[in-house]
């Protein structure tokens, strides 16, 4: 059965809701009932269900041997391990959600493109939370592609890559590292003082840092940096730092700055 309201009307109403417009005013502007606005928010925002895709089928790279864009997947895997999660909606559909700072406009657009590459024909959508953008796309096969999904927080359970995932990351370590550092990392200015010829001098230098509460995820980050021959050190119990100037410059070239 075709939808009564166009996708454009639904998208406009959901965007207005994200901006904080009250349901009653939103309903009046878009010419629908208040309960319709609430239903749209419940289905398409909170549950992340796709609109108008009930009969579409996107084959799974794992259980149906469909093609997989491995570079896009390697980066999306990094995003998922850094700041992503998967939720189960009704009818066995899963939502992959990536949370990112609202100020990184280009990165949030990039996340949408990554999702479309990994799930061809997918229709990712975004919703706003204070200071953050949550990008979501639905698929029954997300647990096939992210077997690390499970109950509870990632740092409270074992996180290991399957061999096929290791093979992909080994082939595309820079993309994986990009996902990790752009999700749970930052490039910042640091400084130190050194005694030179009896005089204390200040040295300023840039560094990349990746912070995550999971020992397993930090270990995966270090493994990928080793694949790229980029020296690192653990600067705190949850932080991996890349601080040597040549290493920072190489990481800049490989993953780009956050924007």
N, C-alpha and C positions, 0 to 999 in steps of 0.2 A: 504494500500500500504506500503510495507516495506521501511525503510529508506535506502538511497543510502550509507550514511556514517555510520560507526559503532558508538555505544555509546562511545567507547574508544577514537575515533578520536575527537568527539565533546567535550568530557570531557577534552582532552588534549588541544584543541584549546581554550576553555574557561579558563582553568587554565593559559595558556600563556597570554591571554588577561588580566586576573587579575594581572599578574606580570608586566603588562605595555607594552607588545610587541605590536608594531604597527600592524594595520589590514593587511597592505600589506605584511609584513614579515610573519605574522601568516598564511595568506592564502598561501604563497609560501611554507612554511614548511609543511603544512598539505594537500597541493595539491587541494585546493578548490578556488573558486572565492572570491574576497574581499567582494562582496555583501552577500555571504553565511556566512562569519564570522560575518558580521554586523547583519544578520538575526538571527543567533544563539544567539548573545549577546542580541538582542532585545527580543526574545521569552523566552529564558531560564534564563537569568540573570535579566533583568529589569522587565519583567512581571512575572517571576517565574513559567512559564508553565512547566508541566511535559512532558518529551519526551517519546513517544511511549506508553502513557497510555490513549489514546483517548477512547478506548473501555473498559477499566477496570472500575469496580464499587466497591467501598468500602462502605458498608452500614453505615449509621449514627447511633450512639448510642442514639440520641435524637428522630429523626423522623422515624427511622426504627428499633429501639429497639435492635440494635447490642450491643455486649459486649463492655465494656470500661474498660481499665486498670486504675483503679481509683487512684492508687498511682502515676503512671506516669502522669496522668492528673492533679492531685493536684500540682505537681511540675511544669508542663508546664504552668499551670494557673499563678503560681507565676512569672515565667519567662516572660509571656505575660504582666502581670500587671506592672512588673518592667521595662523591656526594649524591649517590643515587639509591633508589630502592624499588622494589616490585611489590605490587599489591594485587590481590585477587578480587575481581568483581563478579557479579552473578554470571551464570552460564559458562563458567570456566574461562573467562577472558581475563587476562592479566594486564595491568598497566605498568609500564616502565616510566618512572618519574626521575628526572634529573633536576636538582635544585642548584641555582646559581645566582650570584649577586646581580641585582637589577641594573647596576651601573655598567655592566659589560654587555653592551647592546650587540656588538658583532659576535661575541661568543654565544650569546643566546640564540642568535640566528643560525650560527654554525651548528649548534646542538640539534636544531630542527633538521638541518640538512643531513647530519650524520644519521639520525633516526630514519629518514627517508631512504638513505642508501642501504642501511641494514635491513629495513623492512620496506621493500619496494611497494609503492602504492599506499603506504601508510599516510595517515593524516594527523600529524602531531598537533597538539594545541597547547596553549600556555594559560596560566592563571597567575595572578599576582598575590604575593604575601608580603607583609612588611619588609621592605628592603630586598626581596628576592623574587625571582621568576621560577616557576615550576613548569617544566616542559614534559608533556606526557604523550605517549602513544600506546595504543592497545593492541594486543596480539595474544593468541592462545599459546604461542610457542616461546615466550620470553624465558620461561624456566629451562627450555632446551638450550638456549643460547647463553644463559647465565645460570649454570648449575650451582653457583655460589648462593643463590637465593635460598632463604630459609627463615624460620621464626626468630625474632629477636634482632638485636643490633649486630652488625658485622663484627665488631670488636669483641663480642661475647661468644663467638663461635669460630670454628676452624674455617679458614679461607685458603683454599688451594685451587690451582688451575688444573683442569683436565689436560691430558697430553695434547689434544688437538688445539686447545687454547694456547699452551706453551709454544706450539709450533707456529701459530699465527703471530704471537708476540715476538718470538725469536726472529721472524721475518720482517716485522714492522715495529721494532722497539721504540723508535722516535714517536710514532703515533700513540702508542700506549703511554709513554712518558708524558706526552702532551696532554692526554686526558687526565692523568693523575695530577700534574702540576697546575693545570688550568682549573681543576675543580677544587682540590684541597691544598693548593700551593700558592706561593706569592713570590714576586721578585721585589726585593727591597734594597735600600741603601744601608750599609753597615760601616762602622768605623772602629779603629783600634789605635792604641798608642804604643809606640816602640821607642826604646832607648837607642839613639844613634849618635855615636861620638860624644857620649855623655849628656845628650840633650833629648828630652822627650818630644817626639814628633807624632802628629796625628795622620793616620792613613785612612782614606775613605775608599770603599770598594762596594760593588754590587754583589748580591748573592741571591740564589734561588733557595727556597725552603719548601719542603713538603711535610705537612703535619697530619697525622692520622693516629687514632687511638689503637688501631689494630696492629699487633706485631707482625702478623702475616702479610698485611697489605704493605707495610713499610718494607718488609723483606722483598716483596715483589718489585717495589720501586727500586730498591738497591740492585736487584738482579738485572733489571732493565737498564739501569745506568751503567752497570758493568758491561752489558752487551754493547753499549755505545762508547765504552772506554772513557767514561766521564767520572773523574774522582769525586767522592762524596765522603761525608762524615756524619755521624749521629750526634747532633749538637744538644739534644735533650732526649728525654725518654720517649717522646712521641714525634720528634722532628728530625728529618734528614736534610742536610744542608749541602749545597754546591757553592763553594766560595772562592776557589782559585780563579783568577781572572780569565785564563784561557778556557777553563771549563765552563764558566758562566757565559762567555762569548759563544762557545760551541753550542750550549744549550739554547741560547737566544736564537741562533741560526736554525736549529732543529725544530723548535716548538713555537717560536714567535712570542711576542709579548702579549699579555692579556689586554683585551680592548673590547 
